[in-house]
Amino acid sequence: MRAMILAAGLGIRLRPLTERTPKPLLPVAGRPMILYPLAMLRRSGITEVIINTHLHPEQFQQVLGDGSALGMRLTFSHEPVLLDTGGGLKNAEWFFEGETLVALNADTLLEADLNAALAAHRQFKPLATLVLKKIAHAQDFSAVEVDAEGRIRRLRGEPADFRGAGDLTRALNSYTFTGLQIMEPEVLQLLPAGQPSCLIRDAYIPILRQGRELRAFITSGYWQSLDTAGRIQEAEADLQAGRFKFS
């Protein structure tokens, strides 16, 4: 199996640090941020990874090389013009050779059983499985609403007119998307080629509107988005205290 780490963002909320260094290469507890998601993939047995880049692409190769020092094989997909999440994946579609793929964000500390998520994905056979978590400050992030059977019913409040048998809207549980996802190649076929697109807006929400299946995999493990200086400081404190372990 192959995976993609989404690493091409501008890191606006971390300026001026990101004016000279891409956000995924900023240090978190003394290590480039991107090493954490790479380590999670390696622990799960995924060693072939493509990384999209935008600002200072040469720095990624200087820091990571070809991945051999990490026991991995890394490929880089440069975007002179930012393509957003959907466009970035579509641009790297060739890399996955029509197979099931994993995607995750570069700016994330995550503890999740990816192999268990993959097993659930193979069992239920949805178009995509999103790894979700229940968090205390969910209002800071877009809600993912899930029914009692584990099917995702709404993303970012869409489709707004969703109604299930017995009015399932009353029974939907709200979670936060960790950024880790497993998807079938058909998802990428829904995205336009050569232009920016949003994976959630342009693929996942239309899938829900068509009544097709997206599923949730709920993790209780550690998760922290590393998109602000405050959250990086929280993550570093958690690493120092052993609440998250790098391996």
C-alpha positions, -999 to 999 in steps of 0.1 A, spaced: 0 0 0 11 36 -7 4 68 11 4 105 6 14 132 32 -2 165 24 25 190 31 21 219 6 2 244 28 14 279 33 14 278 71 -1 312 74 -8 309 111 28 302 118 43 332 101 70 345 101 85 311 108 71 297 76 84 324 54 118 307 52 109 272 63 80 250 51 56 243 80 62 205 78 99 210 84 95 232 115 109 216 147 85 200 172 105 187 202 137 189 182 124 169 151 110 182 118 72 180 122 68 157 92 88 129 109 58 122 131 33 111 104 61 94 85 69 73 116 32 64 120 31 51 85 63 32 89 50 15 121 20 4 101 41 -12 74 36 16 48 70 26 34 62 40 -1 51 76 4 46 106 -18 48 141 -3 34 172 -21 54 205 -17 50 241 -26 73 265 -7 110 258 -7 107 223 -21 145 218 -21 144 218 17 123 187 18 149 168 -1 177 182 20 160 171 52 145 138 41 165 127 11 150 97 -7 137 83 26 163 55 29 176 68 62 140 63 75 136 29 60 112 43 35 110 53 -2 99 89 -6 87 106 -38 79 144 -40 51 160 -60 59 197 -64 30 222 -69 41 255 -84 5 266 -79 -12 253 -48 -38 226 -56 -55 222 -22 -62 188 -7 -82 173 -36 -60 188 -63 -28 176 -45 -41 141 -44 -54 142 -80 -19 154 -91 -4 124 -75 -30 99 -87 -4 82 -109 16 72 -78 -11 49 -64 -15 28 -96 -53 25 -91 -50 9 -56 -65 18 -22 -45 46 -7 -39 63 27 -36 101 31 -28 122 61 -17 157 70 19 167 77 10 189 106 -4 163 129 6 142 159 -16 112 158 -18 79 176 -42 56 158 -43 19 148 -40 23 111 -40 -14 105 -73 -18 123 -87 11 103 -76 -6 71 -92 -39 82 -125 -21 89 -122 -4 55 -118 -37 38 -147 -52 57 -173 -25 49 -159 -15 15 -169 22 15 -155 47 -9 -135 62 20 -129 57 57 -121 88 78 -103 84 112 -122 105 137 -119 115 173 -141 129 200 -124 160 214 -131 185 241 -128 216 219 -147 204 188 -159 239 180 -124 247 168 -128 222 139 -155 212 113 -179 186 126 -182 151 111 -216 136 119 -218 98 122 -248 75 127 -251 46 151 -239 22 124 -206 41 118 -217 57 85 -207 93 80 -239 113 72 -228 149 72 -196 169 67 -194 206 75 -232 204 79 -237 190 44 -259 177 30 -281 200 51 -313 182 41 -302 148 53 -329 126 68 -326 90 75 -350 63 86 -367 74 118 -351 109 114 -315 97 122 -304 134 125 -314 132 161 -291 103 167 -260 116 149 -228 118 169 -203 146 162 -166 140 159 -135 157 146 -115 146 115 -79 138 124 -68 141 87 -60 104 84 -81 87 57 -82 56 36 -98 59 1 -105 40 -30 -92 53 -63 -127 61 -74 -126 91 -50 -98 107 -70 -117 101 -103 -143 125 -90 -118 154 -88 -109 177 -117 -74 173 -131 -49 202 -132 -67 226 -109 -73 233 -72 -100 213 -55 -110 205 -19 -113 168 -11 -142 173 13 -162 199 -7 -156 184 -42 -156 146 -35 -168 136 0 -199 159 2 -210 149 -33 -206 113 -24 -229 118 6 -254 136 -15 -255 107 -39 -263 83 -10 -230 65 -13 -210 53 17 -183 70 37 -174 54 70 -159 65 103 -132 48 123 -131 62 158 -97 65 176 -92 72 212 -55 78 208 -36 110 210 -43 137 184 -30 172 180 -31 195 151 2 214 148 -11 245 129 -5 272 155 24 281 178 2 273 208 -7 238 196 29 231 189 38 241 225 10 218 238 23 190 217 59 195 229 47 194 265 28 162 258 59 147 243 80 157 272 55 143 297 52 110 277 16 115 267 27 109 232 57 88 223 77 91 192 90 58 177 
